[in-house]
Amino acid sequence: MTEPDDVTETRTAYDIVAEDYAELLRDELARSEYDRAMLGVFAERVVRAGGGLVGDLGCGPGRIAVHLAGLGLDVVGIDLSPQMVEVARRDHPDLRFEVGSMAALPFGDGELAGALAWYSIIHTPDERQDALFAEFARVTRPGGALLLAFQVGAEVVHLTHAYGHDIDLRTRRQDPGRVKQRLADAGFAEAAELITQPVPPQKSPQAYVLAIRQI
């Protein structure tokens, strides 16, 4: 089957920027109390439900995975970009990272105690997001937590230069109401939502949605 153009575009762009992306965002969590707060709530939910394997879906260079590991979670990172995975393995050799697609995750049904898609659903076009959320539901066990983070809006942003490189990449801001409906349709129940106003250099509000996989 032919790979969608947007998938090729996303992999190519992140392969190009991987090293500089990792360096520029290395200390980003230290600057965002909201990020740390929501990741902390997610980690507590996973531990309270009995723990188990957590998937960082679209893990990039592994900065969120290593933070979650520090909170006591057993984390595996999955990313479309081989270069991102290479950087993650080099910088965090004690953690597991694999090349893979969020649309076809390398996990069995209900294998994950929790899943995280941290600014990674933004690369999937609207017409394929229902299938993406169904895949998240497939791999998350009943009672397992799913945490999403994304930019709020309706527009598709075409990036031609980012992280010091010329690239060709589209990111898609999301409507929180539509995201929550997709979660419900896929079998998740909303547990919490947080929307924050943009802090420069952010250009749009940021949203976090925590949901629980239903039986």
C-alpha positions in Angstrom: 0.0 0.0 0.0 1.3 3.4 -0.9 2.3 5.6 2.0 0.3 8.8 2.4 2.2 11.9 1.3 1.8 13.5 4.8 3.4 10.6 6.5 6.5 10.8 4.2 6.5 14.6 4.7 6.5 14.2 8.5 9.2 11.6 8.6 11.5 13.6 6.3 11.0 16.8 8.2 11.8 15.3 11.6 14.7 13.4 10.3 16.2 16.7 9.1 15.7 18.6 12.4 16.2 15.8 14.9 19.5 16.9 16.4 18.6 20.6 16.7 15.0 19.8 17.8 16.4 17.8 20.7 18.8 20.5 21.7 16.4 23.4 21.5 13.7 21.6 23.5 16.0 19.9 26.0 14.9 22.1 28.9 11.4 22.9 27.8 9.7 20.9 30.6 11.5 23.0 33.1 9.8 26.1 31.7 6.3 24.7 31.6 4.5 24.0 34.9 1.4 23.0 33.0 3.3 20.3 31.1 4.7 18.9 34.3 1.4 19.1 36.1 -0.5 17.1 33.4 2.3 14.6 33.0 2.3 14.2 36.8 -1.5 13.5 36.9 -1.1 11.0 34.0 1.6 9.2 35.8 -0.4 9.0 39.0 -3.4 7.6 37.1 -1.2 4.9 35.6 0.3 3.9 38.9 -3.0 4.0 40.8 -4.5 1.6 38.2 -1.8 -0.9 38.8 1.1 0.3 36.5 2.4 -1.5 33.5 3.9 -0.5 30.1 3.2 3.0 28.8 3.6 4.1 25.2 5.0 7.5 24.3 3.5 7.7 20.8 5.4 10.2 18.6 8.2 10.4 21.2 10.6 12.5 19.3 14.1 12.6 21.0 12.6 11.1 24.2 12.4 14.1 26.5 8.9 13.2 27.7 9.7 9.5 28.0 12.6 10.2 30.3 10.5 12.5 32.4 7.8 9.8 32.8 10.4 7.2 33.6 11.6 9.6 36.4 8.0 9.5 37.7 8.2 5.8 38.0 6.7 4.6 34.8 7.8 1.8 32.5 8.0 3.7 29.1 8.6 2.7 25.5 8.9 5.5 22.9 7.6 5.1 19.3 8.4 7.5 16.6 8.0 7.7 12.8 11.4 9.3 12.4 14.5 7.0 12.5 16.7 10.0 13.2 14.6 11.0 16.2 14.8 7.5 17.5 18.5 7.4 17.0 18.9 10.6 19.1 16.5 9.3 21.8 18.5 6.0 22.1 21.8 7.9 22.2 20.7 10.4 24.8 18.6 8.0 26.9 20.3 4.6 26.6 18.4 3.1 29.6 15.0 3.5 27.9 13.5 1.6 24.9 12.7 3.5 21.7 11.4 2.0 18.4 10.7 3.3 14.9 7.0 2.9 14.2 3.7 4.5 13.1 1.0 5.7 15.4 -1.5 4.4 12.8 -0.2 0.8 13.2 1.3 0.5 16.7 3.6 -2.5 17.6 1.5 -3.5 20.6 -1.0 -6.2 21.2 -4.6 -5.5 22.1 -4.8 -3.9 25.6 -1.1 -4.2 26.1 -0.5 -0.7 27.4 -1.4 0.6 30.9 -1.3 4.1 29.5 -0.5 6.0 26.3 0.7 9.5 25.6 0.4 11.5 22.3 2.3 14.7 23.1 1.8 17.1 20.1 1.8 14.1 17.8 -1.8 13.9 16.6 -1.2 17.3 14.9 0.4 15.6 11.9 -2.5 13.3 11.1 -5.1 14.8 8.6 -8.7 15.1 9.9 -10.0 12.3 7.7 -7.7 9.7 9.3 -8.0 10.8 13.0 -11.0 8.5 13.8 -8.8 5.5 12.8 -5.9 6.9 14.8 -8.0 7.2 17.9 -9.3 3.7 17.4 -5.7 2.4 17.3 -5.0 4.2 20.6 -8.1 2.5 22.0 -7.0 -0.9 20.7 -3.6 -0.9 22.5 -4.8 0.7 25.8 -6.3 -1.7 28.4 -9.6 -0.9 30.1 -9.0 1.6 32.8 -5.8 2.7 31.1 -5.1 6.5 30.7 -4.5 8.4 27.5 -3.0 11.9 27.6 -3.1 14.1 24.5 -1.5 17.5 24.1 -2.0 19.8 21.1 -2.4 23.3 19.8 -5.9 24.8 19.7 -7.3 26.1 16.5 -8.7 25.2 13.1 -5.9 26.0 10.7 -3.3 23.9 9.0 0.1 25.6 9.5 2.7 25.0 6.8 6.2 25.2 8.1 9.0 25.9 5.6 11.7 26.7 8.2 12.0 25.4 11.7 14.7 24.5 14.2 17.3 26.0 12.0 16.4 24.1 8.9 14.4 24.4 5.7 11.6 21.9 5.8 8.2 21.1 4.3 5.9 20.2 7.1 2.2 20.7 7.9 0.8 20.8 11.5 -2.8 20.8 12.2 -4.3 22.7 15.2 -7.2 20.9 16.8 -10.7 21.7 18.1 -10.8 20.3 21.7 -14.5 19.5 21.3 -13.9 17.5 18.2 -11.0 15.7 19.9 -13.1 14.8 22.9 -15.9 13.5 20.6 -13.4 11.3 18.8 -12.1 10.0 22.1 -15.7 9.1 23.2 -16.4 7.4 19.8 -13.2 5.4 20.3 -14.2 4.2 23.8 -12.6 6.7 26.1 -14.2 8.8 28.9 -12.9 12.2 29.5 -11.2 12.7 32.9 -9.8 16.2 32.6 -9.2 19.0 30.2 -6.8 22.0 30.6 -6.5 24.8 28.1 -3.8 27.4 28.6 -3.3 30.7 26.8 -0.2 31.1 24.6 3.1 32.0 26.1 5.6 33.3 23.5 6.8 31.9 21.3 3.6 30.0 21.3 1.0 31.4 18.8 -2.1 29.6 20.0 -3.7 28.2 23.2 -2.4 24.8 24.2 -4.8 21.9 25.2 -4.3 18.8 27.3 -7.0 16.1 27.5 -6.8 13.1 29.8 -9.1 10.2 29.1 -9.7 6.7 30.4 -10.3 3.6 28.3 -13.7 2.2 29.0 -14.5 -1.5 29.2 
